[in-house]
Amino acid sequence: MTPAARFAGFGLTLWAVLAPLHGQDPVTPPNPEADPPSPAPERIPLSVLPHRDEWPLLQKGLEEALALHTELLDAAGTSAPPATLLARASRAFLAVAPAALSDRGRSAPSAAFLLADEDFLRLLAATPHPPVAAFAAFSGKWFGLWEGLPVDHDWSETAPFDPPLTLSHPSLDLHALQYAWIGDGFGWNILVSQPDEPTRKFILGSVYHVRDRDRKKIYLHRPHAGIAPDPRTLVWITRNEVFFEEVPEVPANRERYFIHGFFYARDGAALGFPRGGFSAAYGRDPDNRLPWLPLPFDPGDRSGNP
């Protein structure tokens, strides 16, 4: 069964969305009688899938995120890959964050984020969680403040693809996709594998920032590489930040989505921390936004040693 035929049950509307991905004529839907669809696509919410104009952005985002993921795991002649330096800096941040947060009335980050170097690299290289579990806890509308400004996050349901969607540029298989509007832009969380290692699934992300809430006014793209220590936590790494995101398990009317993290700059085998750390808290009530907190963070050893 071809990738296109798996979606035949959705008819012409969804085919017009998916056709650019597969290089087919968008006005000719597949024939469901000749090649019946599997039942899996009926569970894919249309709101998750990119509009046809956004497929090139998703593909560009995946290409750049894959390059970042590869770079983070590549020692390239140095004593340790960049991900090892970030694992050590992460432990340093997580060691000082609880006291700083407690002083401001906020709980410490999840203990699941405390990863040894080898576990940080292992989970970056491959996630053990099934597709939906990797992102499901973050679904829905969240309201908070970022550096004092109101920010609304709207994360879709997670769409699993079984069998996966196959891309040629970059060469990846997509196993799950979650879409989000993040206040000043939009993006996706994506679970992928490479064709030569179909069982090694890993997490990539892509965020496009826009002006005036206009999707056509993109001014910045930030690729992400991800780690899921457990189904309620995510670590996102960009070229300048590390984000520790979690949704603690509490009653629904007290739900919170926390983003702790720090800024960094990398120069070869050395890390710098030009802007310290931060903590943001999002909730379900737009009229009750918790403060964004700057956190002091500047470990003295900039080589990333523990």
N, C-alpha and C positions, 0 to 999 in steps of 0.2 A: 504494500500500500504506500502510495506516495505521501510526502508530508502534507500536500494540499488536500488530498482526498480524506485525510483524517478529520478535516473540518467541514466536510460536505454538508452535514446536517444543519449547519448554521445558514446555508444558502448564500445568496449573492452579497448581502451586507457584510458579513465577516470575511468573505472571500476578497472583497475589495480592500479590506484592511490588510489581509495577509499576503495578497498577491505580490506586492513589491519585494517582500522578503524572499520569495521563491522564484522571482524573475518570470512570472506568468502574466498573461493578459488579464487585467482586473475585471473585464466585462464578461468573462467566460467562466462561470462557476463549474466545479467538477460535477460529474454525474453520479449521484448517490446510488442509483440502481446498478450501475456498472461496477462500482467500488464502494460498498456500504461503509459508512463511518463507524468508528468505534464509539462506545458510549462516553468515553472520558471527556471529549470536548464540551458536552452538555453542562459540565460543572465549571467551565471556565467563564467567569464574569467578563462581559465585553468591556467594562470600564477599565480592566487591567491592561488590556492590549493597547499598544500604541496606535494612534491615528496613523493613516498611511503616510502622512507627511513627517511623522516622528520616527519611522523605522530607520532612516539614515542616521538620526541622532542616537538612537539606541545602538546601532552598529558601531558608530564612531566611539560612543562611550565605552562599549565593550572592548574595542580595540585598544583604547588608551588604558582602561582598567586592567586588561590582561598584561599589557606592557609593564604597568606598575607592579602587579602581582609577581611577574617573573623577576623584575629587578629586586624586589624585596627579598626574594629567596636565593638570589645569586651572590655567592661570595666573591666572584670575579677577582681572585687573587688576593683579597684582603683576609684578615684573620677570622672574620665572621661576616655573614650576610647582613644587610641592613636590618632585616627583621629581628635578628638577635640583639642589635643595639636598641631597637624599639621595645623589645621584650624587657630588657633591663631597665630602660627609662620608665616603662609602664609600671614595673614593680616599685620603683622609687616613688612615682607619683601616688600609687595606691597605698604606699606606706605612710605618706604624710597627709593624704586627703581626708581620712576619717576624723582626725583631730580638728582640721580646719572646717570641715562640714558640721561637726558636732557643735562647735562654737557658734555656728549660724543656725542651729536648730534643724539640721538636715542629716538623714541617715547616711552611713558609710556605704560606698559602692559594694556590690555583691562580691563575696569571696571567690565566686567563680572566675573573676577576672584575674586572680593571682595565678599566673601560669609560669612554670619554669621555662627556660629557653627552649628546650626540646619540644615541650607541649605547645608553646606559642607557634613554633615553626610547623609542627605537625598539623595543628588545626588550621593554620593559614593554607597549607598545601592541600588539605582535604578535610571536609566536614563530615562528622559521623551521623548528622541528623537527616531525617527524611525531608523531602522538599517543602511541604507545608509547614512543618514544625520549625524550620529555620527562621521564618519571618512572622508567623501567625500572631504572636503575642503583641506585635506592634500595630496591628490593624486598627482602623477607625480614626476618629477625629480627636486631635489633641490641641490644647491651647496653652501657650506659655509666653515667656519673655526671653529675648536674646539680646544681650547688651542693652537692656532697658526698653527694647522695642517689642510690641506685640507681634507674635508669630503664631500662625495656625498651621499645624501639620494634618494632612488628611491621607492616611495610608489605606490603600485598597485591600481587599482580600488577596490571598496568594493564589495565583493560578499555577497548578501543576501541569506539566506536559508529559504524558506517558502514552506512547513513545515520545522522546524529546523532539523539539524543533531543531532542525539542523541549519546552521549558518555556514556560508562559505567564506565570508569576509566579516570578522575573523573566523577562522575555522573552529567553531565551537558548537556543542549541543546544549540547548537550553532546557533545563529540567523544571525550573520554577521561576516565576516572575511576579514581583509586587511593585505596583506603581504608587507614587506619592506626589502630592503638591506640598511644598515645604515653606510656603509664605512668600519667598522671593524667588521661587523657581520650582522645578519639577525633576523627577528622576525615577530610577528603578533600582530595586534590589534583585539580583539575579543569581540563581544557582546554576552552574555550568559544569561541563566536563569537556575534555578534548577527545577527538575521535580515536586517538591511539591509546587512550586510557579511560574508557567509558565508565568504569566503576569509581574513579577518583573525582568526586564532585567537590567543587570549591565555590567560594562566594565572591562575587564582584558587585560593584555598585557604580552608578553614574548619576551625577547631579548637574543640571544646567541652571545657572542663575540668570534671571531676567530683570529688565527694568520695567517699572510701571505695571507689574503683574501681566505683562504681555509676552506670550510664548515666542513671539517673533523677534523680540528684542534681547536675544541672548548675548551676554557680555563675558561669561566665564563658564568653563566646564571643569568640574573636579572629578576625576576618576577615583574610585575607592577599591580597596581590597579588604575582605572581611573575614572575621573569625566568629564562630558561634560556640562559646564555651558550654552553653546549655540552651534549651529552647526559649529561655526568657532573657537572654543576654546576647549582645552583639558588640564586637570590637570592630570599628571602622578605621582604616588607615588611609589617609591621603598623603600627598607629598609634603604637607605642612602641619597636619594635625593627627592626633589619635583620639578617637571618641569611644567612650565606654557607655553603651546604651543598654538600659534594662527596664523591664516592666515587672516590679516585684509582685509576688503572689499575695494579694490582699482582697478584701471584699470589693465588688464592682463599684460601689459608690465612693470608694476611696482610691480608685486607680490612679497611679502616677507612672509617668514615663520619664526617666532620668537620663540626661546626657552629661556625663562628666568627661573631662579630658584635658589635654594640654597641647600647646603649640610647640613645634620644633622646627629646626633647620638642620640639614645634613650637609656636611662637608667631608666627603670621603669617609673615613672611619671615625669621625667625630660628630657629636650632636651638640647643637645649641638650643637654648630655650628662651627665645626672645620676648615672649609675652606671658609666660607663666601658664596657669591652668584656669579652669572654669567649671561651673556646675549649673545646669539648667534643669528645671522641673516642669513638666507638662501635665495637665490634668484634663478632665472631660468637660469642665465648666469654663466657658469663655469669660465669665464675670469674676472668676477667682484664679488669677494668674500668679503663680509663685515667682519670687525674684530670681534673676540671673545673678550668680555669684562669681566674682573673680577669685581665684585661689592662688596663693603664692606657691611657686614651684620653680626651682632652679638647682637641680642636683649638682654638687660641685664637680663630680667626675664626668666630664663631657665625652669620654671615650665610650660611655655606655656600660662600663664594668659594673658588676653587682656590688 
